[in-house]
Amino acid sequence: MAASASVIEDTLSCLYGSVDGSNSWASAMGRVAAVTGADRFTFNSVGHDGSFHHDSAPFDPEGLIMFAQDFADKDLRLQRIVSQRRRGLIHTGDVMTAQEIARCPVHNEFYRLFPECWNACILALEHLGGITAPTIQRRASKGDFSPEESRILEVLGPHICRVVELQALVPVGAGSLGGDGIIAALDGLDDGIIIFDPAGFVLHMNAPARAIVVAKDGLELTRGVLRASHRDSQPVLFQMMTRTLRVAAGLDVELPRPIGLRRTSNARPLIVRAFVSPTGKDAKRIGVLKIQDRASWQAPTAETVQAATGLTPAEARLAVALLDGESVIDYAFREGLSEHTARSHLKHIRSKLGVTRQANVVAVLARLCGF
């Protein structure tokens, strides 16, 4: 028992240290995972208004955004914790039958990609204007959490919630979005600006971005999470957001290339560029997207594209068509080319521009040509 008390005391020091800046929130969450024997620690929060937020350690933007976009509303455990006002320690079997687990999309789809989440022990608490659910998870091969591991989570849980609350109360200082007036500056830009957190939840949008999102004209919100409104563009935006967050967290150094997102109002795509927020400490794990609407701009000539990129005349003509929102098939039909020939030109364009996706082709061409 003495050893456990010492472990808990050290973990509490680490947790509260993330408030005063002596260590990071990421390291504090990692410490919780370590002392409970978990492969992953996740902090979930469900507001009384239905909003959902979460973070996890190890930091995994792919899993965070994927769960928030496609699986949070399918998790029967969270639904029943909210609807049945369940509180305290909860294991999956406490709120789901074996038959429900066998049919559950979270278990059969999400956990197939993230097997370290299979066994879960959830601590449901009334806090922070809703329900918080600090959760420890690990692989099926490691079995259920022991009573001692569960007890450690039960002791740490209220402190975890308090730390999150304190982090929100700490005044913003130099280098923060609010403290330096960065939000005000971004709001004054003509281009759309969207700031999103590690799970893809939108923290702020300026007016041009909000107009695009409200119209679902290339971008939309799903339960507060940003995603592309056109199915073909969703994987491209997902990859951009996750790569941006990895750079923000210091796990990568190269920001993703600009992309083009298909839209409904006109053929010309939205051009999206990614940045990381100019903040300190854990706030660095925030991404920024700049959205440029090129609908009213005049496309460059094939000669301009050729001069800017080194493409052949035939490739440059296809490039202009892509910038103008035309599909490869429609371009081939208009020019009297076979689809094979047009796609061969596209392959050469991608190779010369050093990109793999057509969405990236459009964005790189737009940047190079000042379009």
Contacts in CASP RR format, 6 or more apart in sequence:
PFRMAT RR
TARGET T0000
AUTHOR 0000-0000-0000
METHOD contacts of the structure
MODEL  1
MAASASVIEDTLSCLYGSVDGSNSWASAMGRVAAVTGADRFTFNSVGHDG
SFHHDSAPFDPEGLIMFAQDFADKDLRLQRIVSQRRRGLIHTGDVMTAQE
IARCPVHNEFYRLFPECWNACILALEHLGGITAPTIQRRASKGDFSPEES
RILEVLGPHICRVVELQALVPVGAGSLGGDGIIAALDGLDDGIIIFDPAG
FVLHMNAPARAIVVAKDGLELTRGVLRASHRDSQPVLFQMMTRTLRVAAG
LDVELPRPIGLRRTSNARPLIVRAFVSPTGKDAKRIGVLKIQDRASWQAP
TAETVQAATGLTPAEARLAVALLDGESVIDYAFREGLSEHTARSHLKHIR
SKLGVTRQANVVAVLARLCGF
4 148 0 8 1.000
4 152 0 8 1.000
7 35 0 8 1.000
7 152 0 8 1.000
8 35 0 8 1.000
8 152 0 8 1.000
8 155 0 8 1.000
8 156 0 8 1.000
10 31 0 8 1.000
11 31 0 8 1.000
11 32 0 8 1.000
11 35 0 8 1.000
11 156 0 8 1.000
12 156 0 8 1.000
12 159 0 8 1.000
14 23 0 8 1.000
14 27 0 8 1.000
14 28 0 8 1.000
14 31 0 8 1.000
15 28 0 8 1.000
15 31 0 8 1.000
15 32 0 8 1.000
15 156 0 8 1.000
15 159 0 8 1.000
15 160 0 8 1.000
15 163 0 8 1.000
16 159 0 8 1.000
16 163 0 8 1.000
16 166 0 8 1.000
17 23 0 8 1.000
17 28 0 8 1.000
18 24 0 8 1.000
18 25 0 8 1.000
18 27 0 8 1.000
18 28 0 8 1.000
18 163 0 8 1.000
18 167 0 8 1.000
18 282 0 8 1.000
19 163 0 8 1.000
19 166 0 8 1.000
19 167 0 8 1.000
19 170 0 8 1.000
21 281 0 8 1.000
24 281 0 8 1.000
24 282 0 8 1.000
25 55 0 8 1.000
25 163 0 8 1.000
25 167 0 8 1.000
25 282 0 8 1.000
26 57 0 8 1.000
26 59 0 8 1.000
26 249 0 8 1.000
26 282 0 8 1.000
26 285 0 8 1.000
28 163 0 8 1.000
29 41 0 8 1.000
29 43 0 8 1.000
29 55 0 8 1.000
29 56 0 8 1.000
29 57 0 8 1.000
30 41 0 8 1.000
30 57 0 8 1.000
30 58 0 8 1.000
32 38 0 8 1.000
32 41 0 8 1.000
32 57 0 8 1.000
32 134 0 8 1.000
32 136 0 8 1.000
32 153 0 8 1.000
32 156 0 8 1.000
32 160 0 8 1.000
33 39 0 8 1.000
33 40 0 8 1.000
33 41 0 8 1.000
33 57 0 8 1.000
33 58 0 8 1.000
33 136 0 8 1.000
35 152 0 8 1.000
35 156 0 8 1.000
36 121 0 8 1.000
36 136 0 8 1.000
36 145 0 8 1.000
36 149 0 8 1.000
36 152 0 8 1.000
36 153 0 8 1.000
36 156 0 8 1.000
37 136 0 8 1.000
37 138 0 8 1.000
37 145 0 8 1.000
37 149 0 8 1.000
38 136 0 8 1.000
38 137 0 8 1.000
38 138 0 8 1.000
38 145 0 8 1.000
38 149 0 8 1.000
39 116 0 8 1.000
39 117 0 8 1.000
39 137 0 8 1.000
39 138 0 8 1.000
39 139 0 8 1.000
39 142 0 8 1.000
40 56 0 8 1.000
40 57 0 8 1.000
40 58 0 8 1.000
40 60 0 8 1.000
40 114 0 8 1.000
40 116 0 8 1.000
40 117 0 8 1.000
40 136 0 8 1.000
40 137 0 8 1.000
40 138 0 8 1.000
41 56 0 8 1.000
41 57 0 8 1.000
41 134 0 8 1.000
41 135 0 8 1.000
41 136 0 8 1.000
41 137 0 8 1.000
42 54 0 8 1.000
42 55 0 8 1.000
42 56 0 8 1.000
42 117 0 8 1.000
42 134 0 8 1.000
42 135 0 8 1.000
42 137 0 8 1.000
43 54 0 8 1.000
43 55 0 8 1.000
43 56 0 8 1.000
43 132 0 8 1.000
43 133 0 8 1.000
43 134 0 8 1.000
43 135 0 8 1.000
43 160 0 8 1.000
43 164 0 8 1.000
44 52 0 8 1.000
44 53 0 8 1.000
44 54 0 8 1.000
44 78 0 8 1.000
44 132 0 8 1.000
44 133 0 8 1.000
44 134 0 8 1.000
44 135 0 8 1.000
45 52 0 8 1.000
45 53 0 8 1.000
45 54 0 8 1.000
45 128 0 8 1.000
45 130 0 8 1.000
45 131 0 8 1.000
45 132 0 8 1.000
45 133 0 8 1.000
45 164 0 8 1.000
46 52 0 8 1.000
46 78 0 8 1.000
46 81 0 8 1.000
46 82 0 8 1.000
46 130 0 8 1.000
46 131 0 8 1.000
46 132 0 8 1.000
46 133 0 8 1.000
47 128 0 8 1.000
47 129 0 8 1.000
47 130 0 8 1.000
47 131 0 8 1.000
48 129 0 8 1.000
48 130 0 8 1.000
51 223 0 8 1.000
51 224 0 8 1.000
52 68 0 8 1.000
52 72 0 8 1.000
52 78 0 8 1.000
52 223 0 8 1.000
53 197 0 8 1.000
53 199 0 8 1.000
53 201 0 8 1.000
54 64 0 8 1.000
54 67 0 8 1.000
54 68 0 8 1.000
54 72 0 8 1.000
54 199 0 8 1.000
55 64 0 8 1.000
55 198 0 8 1.000
55 199 0 8 1.000
56 63 0 8 1.000
56 64 0 8 1.000
59 198 0 8 1.000
59 249 0 8 1.000
59 251 0 8 1.000
59 285 0 8 1.000
60 114 0 8 1.000
61 198 0 8 1.000
61 199 0 8 1.000
61 200 0 8 1.000
61 241 0 8 1.000
61 242 0 8 1.000
61 245 0 8 1.000
61 246 0 8 1.000
61 249 0 8 1.000
62 238 0 8 1.000
62 242 0 8 1.000
63 113 0 8 1.000
63 114 0 8 1.000
64 198 0 8 1.000
64 199 0 8 1.000
64 200 0 8 1.000
65 199 0 8 1.000
65 200 0 8 1.000
65 225 0 8 1.000
65 238 0 8 1.000
65 241 0 8 1.000
65 242 0 8 1.000
66 110 0 8 1.000
66 113 0 8 1.000
66 238 0 8 1.000
67 110 0 8 1.000
67 199 0 8 1.000
68 199 0 8 1.000
68 200 0 8 1.000
68 201 0 8 1.000
68 223 0 8 1.000
68 225 0 8 1.000
69 200 0 8 1.000
69 222 0 8 1.000
69 223 0 8 1.000
69 225 0 8 1.000
69 227 0 8 1.000
69 238 0 8 1.000
70 110 0 8 1.000
71 105 0 8 1.000
71 106 0 8 1.000
71 109 0 8 1.000
71 110 0 8 1.000
72 78 0 8 1.000
72 223 0 8 1.000
73 223 0 8 1.000
74 104 0 8 1.000
74 105 0 8 1.000
74 106 0 8 1.000
75 106 0 8 1.000
76 95 0 8 1.000
76 96 0 8 1.000
76 100 0 8 1.000
76 104 0 8 1.000
76 106 0 8 1.000
77 90 0 8 1.000
77 92 0 8 1.000
77 95 0 8 1.000
77 96 0 8 1.000
77 120 0 8 1.000
77 122 0 8 1.000
78 133 0 8 1.000
80 86 0 8 1.000
80 95 0 8 1.000
80 96 0 8 1.000
81 90 0 8 1.000
81 95 0 8 1.000
81 122 0 8 1.000
81 124 0 8 1.000
81 131 0 8 1.000
81 133 0 8 1.000
82 131 0 8 1.000
84 95 0 8 1.000
86 94 0 8 1.000
86 95 0 8 1.000
86 124 0 8 1.000
87 124 0 8 1.000
87 125 0 8 1.000
87 126 0 8 1.000
88 123 0 8 1.000
88 124 0 8 1.000
88 125 0 8 1.000
88 154 0 8 1.000
89 121 0 8 1.000
89 122 0 8 1.000
89 123 0 8 1.000
89 150 0 8 1.000
89 153 0 8 1.000
89 154 0 8 1.000
90 121 0 8 1.000
90 122 0 8 1.000
90 123 0 8 1.000
90 124 0 8 1.000
91 120 0 8 1.000
91 121 0 8 1.000
91 122 0 8 1.000
91 144 0 8 1.000
91 145 0 8 1.000
92 101 0 8 1.000
92 119 0 8 1.000
92 120 0 8 1.000
93 101 0 8 1.000
96 104 0 8 1.000
101 107 0 8 1.000
102 108 0 8 1.000
107 118 0 8 1.000
110 117 0 8 1.000
111 117 0 8 1.000
111 118 0 8 1.000
115 139 0 8 1.000
115 140 0 8 1.000
116 137 0 8 1.000
116 138 0 8 1.000
116 139 0 8 1.000
117 137 0 8 1.000
118 137 0 8 1.000
118 138 0 8 1.000
118 139 0 8 1.000
118 140 0 8 1.000
119 137 0 8 1.000
119 138 0 8 1.000
119 139 0 8 1.000
119 140 0 8 1.000
119 142 0 8 1.000
119 143 0 8 1.000
119 144 0 8 1.000
119 145 0 8 1.000
120 135 0 8 1.000
120 136 0 8 1.000
120 137 0 8 1.000
121 135 0 8 1.000
121 136 0 8 1.000
121 137 0 8 1.000
121 144 0 8 1.000
121 145 0 8 1.000
121 149 0 8 1.000
121 150 0 8 1.000
121 153 0 8 1.000
122 133 0 8 1.000
122 134 0 8 1.000
122 135 0 8 1.000
123 133 0 8 1.000
123 134 0 8 1.000
123 135 0 8 1.000
123 153 0 8 1.000
123 154 0 8 1.000
123 157 0 8 1.000
124 131 0 8 1.000
124 132 0 8 1.000
124 133 0 8 1.000
125 131 0 8 1.000
125 132 0 8 1.000
125 133 0 8 1.000
125 134 0 8 1.000
125 157 0 8 1.000
125 158 0 8 1.000
125 161 0 8 1.000
127 158 0 8 1.000
127 161 0 8 1.000
127 165 0 8 1.000
128 161 0 8 1.000
128 164 0 8 1.000
128 165 0 8 1.000
132 160 0 8 1.000
132 161 0 8 1.000
132 164 0 8 1.000
134 153 0 8 1.000
134 156 0 8 1.000
134 157 0 8 1.000
134 160 0 8 1.000
134 161 0 8 1.000
136 145 0 8 1.000
136 149 0 8 1.000
136 153 0 8 1.000
138 145 0 8 1.000
145 153 0 8 1.000
172 178 0 8 1.000
172 179 0 8 1.000
173 179 0 8 1.000
174 180 0 8 1.000
175 278 0 8 1.000
175 279 0 8 1.000
175 280 0 8 1.000
176 279 0 8 1.000
176 280 0 8 1.000
176 283 0 8 1.000
177 183 0 8 1.000
177 195 0 8 1.000
177 204 0 8 1.000
177 277 0 8 1.000
177 279 0 8 1.000
177 283 0 8 1.000
177 286 0 8 1.000
180 278 0 8 1.000
182 277 0 8 1.000
182 278 0 8 1.000
183 204 0 8 1.000
186 193 0 8 1.000
186 195 0 8 1.000
186 204 0 8 1.000
186 206 0 8 1.000
186 288 0 8 1.000
187 193 0 8 1.000
187 206 0 8 1.000
187 207 0 8 1.000
188 206 0 8 1.000
189 206 0 8 1.000
189 208 0 8 1.000
190 208 0 8 1.000
191 208 0 8 1.000
191 290 0 8 1.000
191 291 0 8 1.000
191 292 0 8 1.000
191 293 0 8 1.000
192 205 0 8 1.000
192 206 0 8 1.000
192 208 0 8 1.000
192 209 0 8 1.000
192 212 0 8 1.000
192 290 0 8 1.000
192 291 0 8 1.000
192 292 0 8 1.000
192 293 0 8 1.000
193 204 0 8 1.000
193 205 0 8 1.000
193 206 0 8 1.000
193 208 0 8 1.000
193 209 0 8 1.000
193 288 0 8 1.000
193 289 0 8 1.000
193 290 0 8 1.000
193 291 0 8 1.000
194 202 0 8 1.000
194 204 0 8 1.000
194 205 0 8 1.000
194 209 0 8 1.000
194 213 0 8 1.000
194 219 0 8 1.000
194 226 0 8 1.000
194 288 0 8 1.000
194 289 0 8 1.000
194 291 0 8 1.000
195 202 0 8 1.000
195 203 0 8 1.000
195 204 0 8 1.000
195 205 0 8 1.000
195 277 0 8 1.000
195 286 0 8 1.000
195 287 0 8 1.000
195 288 0 8 1.000
196 202 0 8 1.000
196 203 0 8 1.000
196 226 0 8 1.000
196 241 0 8 1.000
196 286 0 8 1.000
196 287 0 8 1.000
196 288 0 8 1.000
196 289 0 8 1.000
197 203 0 8 1.000
197 285 0 8 1.000
197 286 0 8 1.000
197 287 0 8 1.000
198 245 0 8 1.000
198 249 0 8 1.000
198 285 0 8 1.000
198 286 0 8 1.000
199 225 0 8 1.000
200 225 0 8 1.000
200 226 0 8 1.000
200 241 0 8 1.000
201 224 0 8 1.000
201 225 0 8 1.000
201 226 0 8 1.000
202 221 0 8 1.000
202 224 0 8 1.000
202 225 0 8 1.000
202 226 0 8 1.000
203 286 0 8 1.000
205 213 0 8 1.000
208 291 0 8 1.000
208 293 0 8 1.000
209 219 0 8 1.000
209 289 0 8 1.000
209 291 0 8 1.000
212 218 0 8 1.000
212 219 0 8 1.000
212 270 0 8 1.000
212 291 0 8 1.000
212 293 0 8 1.000
213 219 0 8 1.000
213 220 0 8 1.000
213 221 0 8 1.000
213 226 0 8 1.000
215 265 0 8 1.000
216 229 0 8 1.000
216 264 0 8 1.000
217 229 0 8 1.000
217 263 0 8 1.000
217 264 0 8 1.000
217 265 0 8 1.000
217 270 0 8 1.000
218 228 0 8 1.000
218 229 0 8 1.000
218 230 0 8 1.000
218 233 0 8 1.000
218 261 0 8 1.000
218 262 0 8 1.000
218 263 0 8 1.000
218 264 0 8 1.000
218 270 0 8 1.000
219 226 0 8 1.000
219 227 0 8 1.000
219 228 0 8 1.000
219 229 0 8 1.000
219 237 0 8 1.000
219 261 0 8 1.000
219 270 0 8 1.000
219 291 0 8 1.000
220 226 0 8 1.000
220 227 0 8 1.000
220 228 0 8 1.000
220 229 0 8 1.000
221 227 0 8 1.000
226 237 0 8 1.000
226 241 0 8 1.000
226 289 0 8 1.000
227 234 0 8 1.000
227 237 0 8 1.000
227 238 0 8 1.000
228 234 0 8 1.000
228 236 0 8 1.000
228 237 0 8 1.000
228 261 0 8 1.000
228 262 0 8 1.000
229 263 0 8 1.000
229 264 0 8 1.000
230 261 0 8 1.000
230 262 0 8 1.000
230 263 0 8 1.000
230 264 0 8 1.000
232 262 0 8 1.000
233 259 0 8 1.000
233 260 0 8 1.000
233 261 0 8 1.000
233 262 0 8 1.000
233 359 0 8 1.000
236 259 0 8 1.000
236 260 0 8 1.000
236 261 0 8 1.000
236 357 0 8 1.000
236 359 0 8 1.000
236 360 0 8 1.000
237 259 0 8 1.000
237 261 0 8 1.000
237 272 0 8 1.000
239 256 0 8 1.000
240 256 0 8 1.000
240 259 0 8 1.000
240 272 0 8 1.000
240 274 0 8 1.000
240 289 0 8 1.000
241 274 0 8 1.000
241 287 0 8 1.000
241 289 0 8 1.000
243 252 0 8 1.000
243 255 0 8 1.000
243 256 0 8 1.000
243 274 0 8 1.000
244 255 0 8 1.000
244 256 0 8 1.000
244 274 0 8 1.000
244 275 0 8 1.000
244 276 0 8 1.000
244 287 0 8 1.000
244 288 0 8 1.000
244 289 0 8 1.000
245 285 0 8 1.000
245 287 0 8 1.000
246 252 0 8 1.000
247 253 0 8 1.000
247 254 0 8 1.000
247 255 0 8 1.000
247 276 0 8 1.000
248 276 0 8 1.000
248 277 0 8 1.000
248 284 0 8 1.000
248 285 0 8 1.000
248 286 0 8 1.000
248 287 0 8 1.000
249 284 0 8 1.000
249 285 0 8 1.000
250 284 0 8 1.000
255 274 0 8 1.000
255 275 0 8 1.000
255 276 0 8 1.000
256 274 0 8 1.000
257 355 0 8 1.000
257 360 0 8 1.000
257 363 0 8 1.000
257 364 0 8 1.000
258 271 0 8 1.000
258 272 0 8 1.000
258 273 0 8 1.000
258 274 0 8 1.000
258 360 0 8 1.000
258 363 0 8 1.000
258 364 0 8 1.000
258 366 0 8 1.000
258 367 0 8 1.000
259 271 0 8 1.000
259 272 0 8 1.000
259 357 0 8 1.000
259 359 0 8 1.000
259 360 0 8 1.000
259 362 0 8 1.000
259 363 0 8 1.000
260 269 0 8 1.000
260 270 0 8 1.000
260 271 0 8 1.000
260 272 0 8 1.000
260 359 0 8 1.000
260 360 0 8 1.000
260 362 0 8 1.000
260 363 0 8 1.000
260 366 0 8 1.000
261 269 0 8 1.000
261 270 0 8 1.000
261 272 0 8 1.000
261 359 0 8 1.000
262 269 0 8 1.000
263 269 0 8 1.000
263 270 0 8 1.000
265 295 0 8 1.000
266 295 0 8 1.000
267 324 0 8 1.000
267 325 0 8 1.000
267 326 0 8 1.000
268 294 0 8 1.000
268 295 0 8 1.000
268 297 0 8 1.000
268 323 0 8 1.000
268 324 0 8 1.000
268 325 0 8 1.000
269 294 0 8 1.000
269 325 0 8 1.000
269 359 0 8 1.000
269 362 0 8 1.000
270 291 0 8 1.000
270 292 0 8 1.000
270 293 0 8 1.000
270 294 0 8 1.000
271 291 0 8 1.000
271 292 0 8 1.000
271 294 0 8 1.000
271 362 0 8 1.000
271 363 0 8 1.000
271 366 0 8 1.000
271 367 0 8 1.000
272 289 0 8 1.000
272 290 0 8 1.000
272 291 0 8 1.000
272 292 0 8 1.000
272 363 0 8 1.000
273 289 0 8 1.000
273 290 0 8 1.000
273 292 0 8 1.000
273 363 0 8 1.000
274 287 0 8 1.000
274 288 0 8 1.000
274 289 0 8 1.000
274 290 0 8 1.000
275 287 0 8 1.000
275 288 0 8 1.000
275 289 0 8 1.000
275 290 0 8 1.000
276 284 0 8 1.000
276 286 0 8 1.000
276 287 0 8 1.000
276 288 0 8 1.000
277 283 0 8 1.000
277 284 0 8 1.000
277 286 0 8 1.000
277 287 0 8 1.000
277 288 0 8 1.000
279 286 0 8 1.000
292 366 0 8 1.000
294 366 0 8 1.000
294 371 0 8 1.000
297 371 0 8 1.000
299 320 0 8 1.000
299 323 0 8 1.000
299 324 0 8 1.000
299 371 0 8 1.000
300 308 0 8 1.000
300 320 0 8 1.000
300 323 0 8 1.000
300 369 0 8 1.000
300 370 0 8 1.000
300 371 0 8 1.000
301 320 0 8 1.000
302 313 0 8 1.000
302 316 0 8 1.000
302 317 0 8 1.000
302 319 0 8 1.000
302 320 0 8 1.000
303 316 0 8 1.000
304 369 0 8 1.000
305 311 0 8 1.000
305 316 0 8 1.000
305 319 0 8 1.000
305 320 0 8 1.000
305 323 0 8 1.000
305 365 0 8 1.000
305 369 0 8 1.000
306 312 0 8 1.000
306 313 0 8 1.000
306 315 0 8 1.000
306 316 0 8 1.000
308 368 0 8 1.000
308 369 0 8 1.000
309 316 0 8 1.000
309 319 0 8 1.000
309 352 0 8 1.000
309 353 0 8 1.000
309 365 0 8 1.000
309 368 0 8 1.000
309 369 0 8 1.000
310 316 0 8 1.000
310 352 0 8 1.000
311 319 0 8 1.000
311 348 0 8 1.000
311 349 0 8 1.000
311 352 0 8 1.000
312 348 0 8 1.000
314 345 0 8 1.000
315 345 0 8 1.000
315 348 0 8 1.000
315 349 0 8 1.000
315 352 0 8 1.000
317 335 0 8 1.000
318 328 0 8 1.000
318 331 0 8 1.000
318 342 0 8 1.000
318 345 0 8 1.000
318 346 0 8 1.000
318 349 0 8 1.000
319 349 0 8 1.000
319 361 0 8 1.000
319 365 0 8 1.000
321 330 0 8 1.000
321 331 0 8 1.000
321 334 0 8 1.000
322 328 0 8 1.000
322 331 0 8 1.000
322 346 0 8 1.000
322 358 0 8 1.000
322 361 0 8 1.000
322 362 0 8 1.000
322 365 0 8 1.000
323 362 0 8 1.000
323 365 0 8 1.000
323 366 0 8 1.000
323 369 0 8 1.000
323 371 0 8 1.000
325 362 0 8 1.000
326 334 0 8 1.000
328 339 0 8 1.000
328 342 0 8 1.000
328 343 0 8 1.000
328 346 0 8 1.000
328 358 0 8 1.000
329 339 0 8 1.000
329 342 0 8 1.000
331 337 0 8 1.000
331 342 0 8 1.000
332 338 0 8 1.000
332 339 0 8 1.000
332 341 0 8 1.000
332 342 0 8 1.000
335 342 0 8 1.000
346 358 0 8 1.000
346 361 0 8 1.000
349 361 0 8 1.000
350 356 0 8 1.000
350 357 0 8 1.000
350 358 0 8 1.000
350 360 0 8 1.000
350 361 0 8 1.000
353 360 0 8 1.000
353 361 0 8 1.000
353 364 0 8 1.000
353 365 0 8 1.000
354 364 0 8 1.000
355 361 0 8 1.000
355 364 0 8 1.000
365 371 0 8 1.000
END
